[in-house]
Amino acid sequence: MAYVAARGGEEAIQNSEGLYRILNGDLTRQNIRAIERHMPYLVDRVMGEGSLYAPELAALALAQTGGDLYEAVLLLRAYRSTQPRLFYALPISSETTMVVRRISAAFKDIPGGQILGPTLDYSHRVLRLEALETDSIQAPKLETKNAAPSSYPKLTDWQREVGLLAGELEPAVQTSREVAALPDITREPPIYPAPRAQRLQALARADTGGILTLGYSNMRGYGGIHPTVNEVRLAYAEVQLEHPITGAVFSAGRVRVSSAEVVTPFSSGKTPPELSLGFAACLGWNETKLIAAAMLDVAMSLQDPHPAHQEEFVLSHTEPVEASGFCIHYKLPHYVTFSSDLDRVRKAQAGGSLELELEAVGV
């Protein structure tokens, strides 16, 4: 049997892309606006993994790729790489964000109270089939009786006051100059063990499915962490910049942000024992990913052979663009390497040893 390269050239490639576009339909501003409006959590995921807060561009990437998340993230990151970095925003403090959801599984009553916010956690998982037979199902109108507080205290502050948590491990970053001095994972590849800033950045833009997989493996007992969700927040945060001439602080707009904290007892090995804290935050609202990421933040600080406890394993294998790119590259021509494989197989079939041949090339 002969193995030959497929031929077609530029015309075949153009027709292939053209067929893809035909199957996906026209790329219209209306469709892009519809994705941005009606799929906000999907848009948030693309923005978070793409490291660029731009809802319109994320919706465009989804429309252009037919909803292929990995391609959409790649498009957004590629666009991001072409844009100049003009300013560094001031650090966002969770106490100053406009919180729309704040829950804790650790305590029933927490300072400031539990805020359910927008969620389907308590809804029946039933398809609304009537939507297929009507023009639209109107969203309900809610009545607000009491104004929400402008800010909510951090649960960890109270836990530190009563001695359940240790003090801050690192000094808090306060200014844009200090932010600019932090290692930047988009410009500097991580060197393990990674600085905490790089670890949190990698978790923030990691693949949601990958983080959930490794986090779930830890939850099921393949690791040593079974934490409690201390606090989950969904919020809007002001992007504050310093004027380059006057130094005055001004707002450039609001972005959706989310964060999660988990605690686990006695894993720190300290005496007296205290809770260990895991943290994760990202652009957009993606609380399932962040709960798993915060768990992995704790797990990666432990000594354990389980993959979810190894920083290099977790951060390298949850990088969506590199992982998908490596997988997709197998679709490209491998005629030379495969021909070499076939030569070794035929040689072994003719009387040699396939095991020795494979061992010789390190397989």
C-alpha positions as CSV (number, residue, x, y, z in Angstrom):
1,M,0.0,0.0,0.0
2,A,1.4,3.5,-0.9
3,Y,1.2,6.5,1.3
4,V,1.3,9.8,-0.6
5,A,0.8,13.4,0.4
6,A,-2.6,15.0,-0.4
7,R,-2.5,17.8,-3.0
8,G,-4.8,20.7,-3.6
9,G,-3.0,23.9,-3.1
10,E,-4.3,27.4,-2.4
11,E,-7.7,26.9,-4.1
12,A,-8.5,23.9,-2.0
13,I,-7.6,25.8,1.2
14,Q,-9.8,28.7,0.2
15,N,-12.7,26.4,-0.7
16,S,-12.3,24.6,2.6
17,E,-12.5,27.8,4.6
18,G,-15.4,29.0,2.4
19,L,-17.4,25.8,3.2
20,Y,-16.7,26.4,6.9
21,R,-18.1,30.0,6.7
22,I,-21.2,28.8,4.7
23,L,-22.1,26.2,7.3
24,N,-21.7,28.8,10.1
25,G,-23.8,31.4,8.3
26,D,-23.2,35.1,7.8
27,L,-21.1,37.0,10.2
28,T,-23.3,40.0,11.1
29,R,-23.3,42.7,13.7
30,Q,-26.7,41.5,14.9
31,N,-25.4,38.0,15.6
32,I,-22.4,39.4,17.5
33,R,-24.7,41.6,19.6
34,A,-27.0,38.7,20.3
35,I,-24.1,36.5,21.5
36,E,-22.8,39.4,23.7
37,R,-26.3,40.0,25.2
38,H,-27.6,36.4,25.6
39,M,-24.4,34.4,26.3
40,P,-22.6,36.6,28.9
41,Y,-21.1,33.7,30.8
42,L,-19.7,32.2,27.6
43,V,-18.3,35.6,26.7
44,D,-16.8,36.0,30.2
45,R,-15.1,32.6,29.8
46,V,-13.5,33.6,26.5
47,M,-12.4,37.0,28.0
48,G,-10.9,35.4,31.1
49,E,-9.0,32.7,29.2
50,G,-8.0,35.3,26.5
51,S,-6.7,37.7,29.1
52,L,-8.6,40.6,27.5
53,Y,-11.7,42.3,28.8
54,A,-13.5,43.2,25.7
55,P,-17.1,41.8,25.5
56,E,-17.7,42.9,21.9
57,L,-14.5,41.3,20.7
58,A,-15.1,38.1,22.6
59,A,-18.6,37.9,21.1
60,L,-17.0,38.5,17.6
61,A,-14.5,35.7,18.2
62,L,-17.2,33.3,19.2
63,A,-19.3,34.2,16.1
64,Q,-16.3,34.1,13.8
65,T,-15.3,30.6,15.0
66,G,-18.8,29.1,15.2
67,G,-18.5,28.8,19.0
68,D,-15.2,26.9,19.1
69,L,-14.0,28.1,22.5
70,Y,-10.3,27.3,21.9
71,E,-10.2,29.1,18.5
72,A,-12.1,32.1,20.1
73,V,-9.6,32.3,22.9
74,L,-6.7,32.1,20.4
75,L,-8.2,34.9,18.3
76,L,-8.6,37.1,21.3
77,R,-5.1,36.5,22.6
78,A,-3.7,37.1,19.1
79,Y,-5.5,40.4,18.9
80,R,-4.3,41.3,22.4
81,S,-0.7,40.8,21.4
82,T,-1.0,43.5,18.8
83,Q,-2.2,46.2,21.3
84,P,0.2,48.5,23.1
85,R,0.1,48.6,26.9
86,L,-0.5,52.3,27.8
87,F,-1.2,52.2,31.5
88,Y,-1.2,49.9,34.6
89,A,-4.5,50.1,36.5
90,L,-4.5,50.4,40.3
91,P,-5.1,47.2,42.2
92,I,-8.7,46.2,42.7
93,S,-9.8,45.8,46.3
94,S,-12.7,43.4,46.9
95,E,-14.0,45.7,49.6
96,T,-14.6,48.5,47.0
97,T,-16.2,46.4,44.3
98,M,-20.0,46.5,43.5
99,V,-20.9,43.1,44.7
100,V,-23.9,41.3,43.1
101,R,-23.4,37.8,44.5
102,R,-21.6,36.8,47.7
103,I,-22.0,33.4,49.3
104,S,-20.2,31.3,51.9
105,A,-20.5,27.6,52.6
106,A,-18.4,27.9,55.8
107,F,-20.8,30.0,57.9
108,K,-24.6,30.6,57.8
109,D,-24.3,34.2,59.1
110,I,-21.3,36.2,57.8
111,P,-20.5,39.8,58.3
112,G,-22.6,41.7,55.7
113,G,-24.8,38.8,55.0
114,Q,-25.2,36.3,52.2
115,I,-26.2,37.7,48.8
116,L,-27.5,35.1,46.4
117,G,-27.4,37.3,43.3
118,P,-27.8,36.0,39.8
119,T,-27.7,32.2,39.9
120,L,-29.4,29.0,38.8
121,D,-28.1,27.1,41.8
122,Y,-31.6,26.7,43.3
123,S,-33.5,26.2,40.0
124,H,-35.0,23.1,38.5
125,R,-32.9,21.8,35.6
126,V,-35.8,21.6,33.2
127,L,-35.7,22.6,29.5
128,R,-38.2,25.4,28.8
129,L,-39.7,23.8,25.7
130,E,-42.4,26.4,25.5
131,A,-39.8,28.8,24.2
132,L,-39.8,26.8,20.9
133,E,-43.5,27.5,20.4
134,T,-43.6,31.2,21.3
135,D,-42.0,34.4,20.1
136,S,-40.2,35.0,23.5
137,I,-40.4,34.3,27.2
138,Q,-40.1,37.6,29.0
139,A,-37.6,37.9,31.8
140,P,-39.3,38.5,35.2
141,K,-39.4,41.9,36.8
142,L,-38.0,42.1,40.2
143,E,-38.9,44.5,43.0
144,T,-36.1,45.9,45.2
145,K,-37.1,47.0,48.7
146,N,-33.8,47.7,50.3
147,A,-30.7,49.3,48.8
148,A,-27.6,47.1,48.8
149,P,-24.6,48.1,50.9
150,S,-21.8,49.9,48.9
151,S,-19.3,47.3,50.1
152,Y,-18.9,44.1,52.1
153,P,-16.2,43.1,54.5
154,K,-13.9,40.3,53.8
155,L,-14.6,37.1,55.7
156,T,-10.8,36.4,56.0
157,D,-10.3,39.6,57.9
158,W,-12.6,38.3,60.7
159,Q,-10.9,34.9,60.6
160,R,-7.5,36.5,61.0
161,E,-8.8,38.5,64.0
162,V,-9.9,35.4,65.8
163,G,-6.7,33.5,65.0
164,L,-8.1,31.0,62.5
165,L,-5.9,32.3,59.6
166,A,-2.4,33.6,59.6
167,G,-1.6,37.2,58.6
168,E,-1.0,38.3,55.0
169,L,1.8,36.1,53.5
170,E,2.9,39.0,51.2
171,P,2.6,42.7,51.4
172,A,-0.4,44.0,49.5
173,V,0.3,45.8,46.2
174,Q,-0.9,49.4,46.5
175,T,0.2,51.5,43.5
176,S,0.3,51.1,39.7
177,R,4.1,51.2,39.9
178,E,4.1,48.2,42.1
179,V,1.7,46.5,39.7
180,A,4.1,47.1,36.8
181,A,6.9,45.5,38.8
182,L,5.1,42.2,39.2
183,P,6.1,39.3,37.0
184,D,3.9,39.2,33.9
185,I,3.0,35.7,32.6
186,T,2.1,37.1,29.2
187,R,5.6,38.4,28.7
188,E,7.8,36.1,30.9
189,P,7.4,32.3,30.9
190,P,7.0,30.8,34.3
191,I,10.0,29.3,36.0
192,Y,9.1,26.7,38.6
193,P,8.6,27.1,41.5
194,A,6.6,30.0,40.1
195,P,6.2,33.3,42.0
196,R,2.7,33.6,43.5
197,A,1.8,36.4,41.1
198,Q,2.5,34.1,38.2
199,R,0.6,31.2,39.7
200,L,-2.5,33.4,40.2
201,Q,-2.2,34.8,36.7
202,A,-1.9,31.3,35.2
203,L,-5.0,30.2,37.2
204,A,-6.9,33.3,36.1
205,R,-6.5,32.5,32.4
206,A,-6.4,28.7,32.6
207,D,-8.7,26.5,30.7
208,T,-12.0,26.1,32.7
209,G,-12.4,22.4,31.8
210,G,-8.8,21.6,32.7
211,I,-9.0,23.4,36.0
212,L,-12.2,21.6,36.8
213,T,-10.8,18.2,35.9
214,L,-7.7,18.5,38.1
215,G,-9.8,20.1,40.9
216,Y,-12.4,17.3,40.7
217,S,-9.7,14.7,40.8
218,N,-8.6,16.2,44.1
219,M,-12.1,16.4,45.4
220,R,-12.7,12.7,44.7
221,G,-9.8,11.6,46.9
222,Y,-6.8,11.4,44.6
223,G,-5.3,14.4,46.5
224,G,-5.3,15.5,50.1
225,I,-7.6,18.5,49.9
226,H,-11.3,18.6,50.7
227,P,-11.8,22.3,51.4
228,T,-14.8,24.4,52.3
229,V,-15.8,27.4,50.2
230,N,-15.1,30.4,52.4
231,E,-16.5,33.0,50.1
232,V,-17.4,33.5,46.4
233,R,-18.0,36.9,45.0
234,L,-19.3,38.2,41.6
235,A,-18.9,41.9,41.3
236,Y,-18.3,44.9,39.1
237,A,-15.0,46.7,39.6
238,E,-13.8,50.1,38.7
239,V,-10.8,50.2,36.5
240,Q,-8.9,53.1,38.1
241,L,-6.0,54.8,36.3
242,E,-3.5,57.5,37.3
243,H,-3.4,60.5,35.0
244,P,0.1,60.6,33.5
245,I,0.5,64.3,34.1
246,T,-1.5,65.3,37.1
247,G,-1.5,62.0,38.9
248,A,-5.2,62.3,39.6
249,V,-7.0,58.9,39.8
250,F,-9.9,58.5,37.4
251,S,-12.2,55.6,36.3
252,A,-11.9,54.2,32.9
253,G,-15.0,52.1,33.3
254,R,-16.3,48.9,35.0
255,V,-15.4,45.3,34.4
256,R,-17.0,42.1,35.7
257,V,-14.8,40.2,38.1
258,S,-15.1,37.2,40.3
259,S,-13.1,35.6,43.1
260,A,-13.2,32.5,45.3
261,E,-11.6,31.6,48.6
262,V,-11.5,28.1,50.1
263,V,-10.2,27.0,53.5
264,T,-9.0,23.6,54.6
265,P,-8.0,22.7,58.2
266,F,-4.5,21.7,59.5
267,S,-2.8,21.2,56.2
268,S,-0.2,24.0,56.9
269,G,1.7,21.8,59.4
270,K,1.9,24.8,61.8
271,T,1.6,24.7,65.5
272,P,-0.9,25.7,66.8
273,P,-2.9,24.5,63.8
274,E,-4.7,27.0,61.6
275,L,-6.7,27.1,58.4
276,S,-5.0,27.1,55.0
277,L,-6.4,29.5,52.5
278,G,-6.6,29.1,48.7
279,F,-7.5,32.0,46.4
280,A,-8.3,32.6,42.7
281,A,-9.8,35.5,40.8
282,C,-10.4,36.2,37.1
283,L,-12.1,38.6,34.6
284,G,-15.7,37.8,34.1
285,W,-18.0,35.7,36.2
286,N,-16.9,32.0,36.3
287,E,-17.3,30.8,39.9
288,T,-17.1,27.0,39.1
289,K,-13.7,27.4,37.7
290,L,-12.5,29.6,40.5
291,I,-13.7,27.3,43.2
292,A,-11.6,24.5,41.6
293,A,-8.7,26.9,41.0
294,A,-8.7,28.1,44.6
295,M,-8.6,24.4,45.7
296,L,-5.6,23.8,43.4
297,D,-3.9,26.9,44.9
298,V,-3.9,25.1,48.3
299,A,-3.1,21.7,46.8
300,M,0.0,23.0,44.9
301,S,1.5,24.1,48.2
302,L,1.6,20.6,49.5
303,Q,4.2,17.8,49.1
304,D,2.4,15.0,47.4
305,P,3.0,12.9,44.2
306,H,-0.6,13.5,43.0
307,P,-0.6,15.6,39.8
308,A,-3.0,18.1,41.2
309,H,-0.4,19.0,43.9
310,Q,2.4,19.7,41.4
311,E,2.6,23.3,40.2
312,E,4.3,22.6,36.9
313,F,1.8,19.9,36.0
314,V,-1.2,22.0,36.9
315,L,-0.2,25.3,35.3
316,S,1.4,23.8,32.2
317,H,-1.5,21.4,31.3
318,T,-4.3,23.9,31.9
319,E,-2.9,26.5,29.5
320,P,-5.7,26.5,26.8
321,V,-3.8,27.9,23.8
322,E,-0.7,25.7,24.2
323,A,-2.7,22.6,25.0
324,S,-5.2,23.0,22.2
325,G,-2.4,24.0,19.8
326,F,-0.3,21.0,20.6
327,C,-3.3,18.7,20.1
328,I,-4.4,20.4,16.8
329,H,-0.9,20.3,15.4
330,Y,-1.4,16.5,15.0
331,K,-3.8,17.3,12.1
332,L,-0.9,18.8,10.1
333,P,1.1,16.6,7.7
334,H,3.4,14.1,9.5
335,Y,4.2,12.2,6.4
336,V,8.0,12.0,7.0
337,T,7.8,10.8,10.6
338,F,5.0,8.4,9.9
339,S,6.9,6.9,6.9
340,S,9.8,6.4,9.3
341,D,7.5,4.6,11.7
342,L,6.2,2.4,8.9
343,D,9.8,1.5,7.9
344,R,10.5,0.3,11.4
345,V,7.3,-1.7,11.5
346,R,8.0,-3.4,8.2
347,K,11.5,-4.2,9.3
348,A,10.2,-5.8,12.5
349,Q,7.6,-7.7,10.5
350,A,10.4,-9.0,8.3
351,G,12.2,-10.6,11.2
352,G,13.4,-7.9,13.5
353,S,12.0,-6.9,16.9
354,L,9.5,-4.0,17.0
355,E,10.1,-3.6,20.7
356,L,13.8,-3.0,20.1
357,E,13.2,-0.6,17.2
358,L,10.8,1.5,19.3
359,E,13.2,1.4,22.3
360,A,16.0,2.6,20.1
361,V,14.0,5.8,19.2
362,G,12.8,6.4,22.7
363,V,9.2,5.3,22.3
